[in-house]
Amino acid sequence: MTLADRRPAPRTEPITDAYDLLMVGWSFVRGNLLMSAVELGLFEALAKEPGTAEQLTLRLGLHERGTRDFLDALAALGVLRRDGEVYRNSPAAEHHLIPGRQDFVGGFLAMTTQFMGGAGWNALTGMLRTGEPHGHDAGSVPFDEVFRDRRRLQLFLSAMDSLGGAIGPELAKRYDWSRHSTFVDVGGARGNLAGTLLLAHPHLTGGVFDRPVMEPFLDELARERGVADRLAFHGGDFHVDALPAADVLIFGNVLHDLPVGARRGLIARAARRVPPGGTVLVYDPMLDDDRTAIDNLVLSLVMMMQSPAGNEYPPAQCRSWMEEAGLRVEDVFALPAHATAVVGRRPA
Ligand SMILES: C[S@@+](CC[C@H](N)C(=O)[O-])C[C@H]1O[C@@H](n2cnc3c(N)ncnc32)[C@H](O)[C@@H]1O
């Protein structure tokens, strides 16, 4: 089949899910993966000799932080093949993505992508080379930057509302809230998820622990939802301030921003703030064990681009942090927005 014969299969079902819509909007990220691979000379290197992530990191002068997620994402897209630990070109990459070969399409791809304004792919290539997010100093926390700018803060709040809006109703149903009376959503932004849990479970009292800047936005949401008498705001910095005590402490889309040491530290501190029988509930768009879930691999690279130590991780890793903190993992389940929840219970 030639390029001219190709007709994309028409989509038969209209999109009904907000998250699928986001995936269409973010589809440029998949293009960035391919463009960065061309720019880094990955296909040429693999045409010379297939290799492991470790070998390719050295051969291409990459930083180890993003290489494995990057290669697995390309394998999940079918651009590479992974046999055990070894990556090689797919037949199409071998034919069409090696500069100098007669059927090379990489130049066309680079030209048209720039022409179409494919902004952002330099950031991915840069992060793969240096291991650092584009535009942030290593060690800086991008939230500070976001919150200083009112317009970016509004955008951020609306983005967090959509995440909480997708996950909240399912978390309200899927987890057994009847055995608890209090929860605090740590890094719960303006409380969209907390509000949903409170409306679904009138016996619960909830809280959100977040940066002080969130307080007026949370107050507004609590009033609008009619849960102001059951939703408290705790302003602070979870790296230095004590976490509030509650039956359930939730960390949703929070740990993946942080260095691994801080993830383990927060879980350990949370495990001491829930009572015996209480739980620490973590959710993030975790990686699957086979490392083939393309959207989660892409989200991992996106985290690396926006946060100096961010990435996605498998549930087994979260389990080990919880067990280290003395918690017993009682459940692992899927949530919308590609998230996985891990629930650790403090033994009674
Ligand atoms: C990516 S958002 C997640 C929001 C929400 N939990 C969700 O699942 O959509 C991370 C949240 O953590 C908060 N956060 C980040 N660093 C924090 C810190 N050091 N102390 C308190 N909150 C922090 C941010 O303000 C933000 O609301």
The ligand as a Tripos MOL2 file, in Angstrom:
@<TRIPOS>MOLECULE
LIG
   27    29     1     0     0
SMALL
NO_CHARGES

@<TRIPOS>ATOM
      1 C1         -1.9830   18.3510   39.7490 C.3       1 LIG1
      2 S1         -2.8950   19.0860   41.0000 S.3       1 LIG1
      3 C2         -4.0000   17.8040   41.4520 C.3       1 LIG1
      4 C3         -5.3660   18.3160   41.8150 C.3       1 LIG1
      5 C4         -6.3820   17.2590   42.1970 C.3       1 LIG1
      6 N1         -5.9660   16.4640   43.3400 N.3       1 LIG1
      7 C5         -6.7330   16.3540   41.0310 C.2       1 LIG1
      8 O1         -6.5960   15.1370   41.1140 O.co2     1 LIG1
      9 O2         -7.1510   16.8810   40.0090 O.co2     1 LIG1
     10 C6         -1.7760   19.1730   42.3330 C.3       1 LIG1
     11 C7         -2.2860   20.0270   43.4900 C.3       1 LIG1
     12 O3         -1.3370   19.9540   44.5450 O.3       1 LIG1
     13 C8         -1.1670   21.2550   45.0870 C.3       1 LIG1
     14 N2          0.1760   21.3560   45.6450 N.ar      1 LIG1
     15 C9          1.3420   21.2430   44.9720 C.ar      1 LIG1
     16 N3          2.3760   21.4010   45.7880 N.ar      1 LIG1
     17 C10         1.8400   21.6230   47.0330 C.ar      1 LIG1
     18 C11         2.4210   21.8530   48.3200 C.ar      1 LIG1
     19 N4          3.7440   21.8850   48.4850 N.pl3     1 LIG1
     20 N5          1.5900   22.0110   49.3540 N.ar      1 LIG1
     21 C12         0.2390   21.9830   49.1930 C.ar      1 LIG1
     22 N6         -0.3580   21.7600   47.9960 N.ar      1 LIG1
     23 C13         0.4420   21.5980   46.9380 C.ar      1 LIG1
     24 C14        -1.3530   22.1840   43.9070 C.3       1 LIG1
     25 O4         -1.7040   23.4750   44.3480 O.3       1 LIG1
     26 C15        -2.4560   21.4740   43.1250 C.3       1 LIG1
     27 O5         -3.7270   21.9220   43.5210 O.3       1 LIG1
@<TRIPOS>BOND
     1     1     2 1
     2     2     3 1
     3     2    10 1
     4     3     4 1
     5     4     5 1
     6     5     6 1
     7     5     7 1
     8     7     8 2
     9     7     9 1
    10    10    11 1
    11    11    12 1
    12    11    26 1
    13    12    13 1
    14    13    14 1
    15    13    24 1
    16    14    15 ar
    17    14    23 ar
    18    15    16 ar
    19    16    17 ar
    20    17    18 ar
    21    17    23 ar
    22    18    19 1
    23    18    20 ar
    24    20    21 ar
    25    21    22 ar
    26    22    23 ar
    27    24    25 1
    28    24    26 1
    29    26    27 1
@<TRIPOS>SUBSTRUCTURE
     1 LIG1         1 GROUP 0 **** ****
